[in-house]
Amino acid sequence: MIKVWFLLALIAFPNSPSMEYKGYYAYHTLEDCEIQKVSLENFIVESEMMKRQQTAMYIKTFCLEMQAFPNQLEKYKKEKDKGIKLDGKQLGA
């Protein structure tokens, strides 16, 4: 097993019966995960505002320690250079 840090976002909207959650990437270190939290929050706000034209929402992000099997990271290792661009930063390890 390999320790990874999974970036998770919880999103609450007014008058919504439940919270939404979105999982993103797994990082090899807590520091890498923490660096991406603010960029991810900004990315979610921009995406949700364009999608719903909603201005009120609450977002909280977490870096959760998890264990992964080595073969789960094989595809990640092959594609890690692609990443997701968030305000000029790469979301990826």
C-alpha positions in Angstrom: 0.0 0.0 0.0 1.1 3.6 -0.8 0.1 6.6 1.3 -1.6 9.4 -0.8 -3.4 12.6 0.0 -6.8 12.9 -1.7 -8.2 16.4 -2.4 -11.9 16.6 -1.6 -14.3 19.5 -1.9 -17.6 19.9 -0.1 -20.1 22.5 -1.5 -23.3 23.8 0.1 -25.9 25.9 -1.7 -28.8 27.8 0.0 -32.2 26.1 -0.3 -30.5 22.8 -1.4 -31.5 19.6 0.4 -27.9 18.2 0.4 -24.3 19.1 0.0 -22.4 18.2 -3.1 -18.9 16.7 -3.0 -16.2 16.4 -5.6 -13.1 14.4 -5.4 -10.1 15.5 -7.4 -6.6 14.2 -7.4 -4.4 12.2 -5.1 -1.0 13.7 -4.2 2.1 12.0 -2.8 2.6 14.6 -0.1 0.4 16.7 2.2 2.3 19.8 1.1 1.4 19.2 -2.6 -2.3 18.7 -1.7 -2.4 21.8 0.5 -0.8 24.0 -2.3 -3.8 23.2 -4.6 -6.6 23.8 -2.1 -7.1 27.6 -2.9 -6.8 27.1 -6.6 -9.3 24.3 -6.5 -11.8 26.5 -4.4 -11.4 29.3 -7.0 -11.9 26.9 -9.9 -15.1 25.5 -8.3 -16.6 29.0 -7.6 -16.0 30.0 -11.2 -17.4 26.8 -12.6 -20.5 26.8 -10.4 -21.2 30.5 -11.1 -21.1 29.9 -14.8 -23.2 26.7 -14.6 -25.9 27.9 -12.2 -25.5 31.6 -12.1 -25.6 31.2 -8.3 -23.7 33.7 -6.2 -24.1 32.2 -2.8 -22.3 29.0 -1.9 -20.0 27.6 0.8 -16.9 25.5 -0.2 -14.6 23.6 2.1 -11.7 21.6 0.9 -9.8 18.8 2.7 -6.7 16.8 2.1 -7.5 13.3 3.4 -4.8 10.7 4.0 -5.6 7.4 2.3 -3.9 4.2 1.3 -3.8 3.2 -2.4 -2.7 0.0 -4.1 0.3 0.5 -6.3 -1.6 -0.5 -9.5 -4.1 2.3 -8.9 -1.3 4.8 -9.5 -0.1 3.3 -12.8 -2.5 5.3 -15.0 -1.8 8.4 -12.9 1.9 8.1 -13.4 1.4 7.8 -17.2 -0.8 10.9 -17.3 0.5 13.1 -14.5 2.0 15.6 -17.0 -1.4 16.4 -18.4 -2.9 17.8 -15.1 -5.7 20.3 -15.0 -4.8 24.0 -15.3 -6.2 26.2 -12.6 -5.2 29.9 -13.0 -1.9 29.0 -14.5 -1.1 26.3 -11.9 -1.1 22.6 -12.6 -3.4 20.4 -10.5 -1.3 17.3 -10.3 1.6 15.8 -8.5 
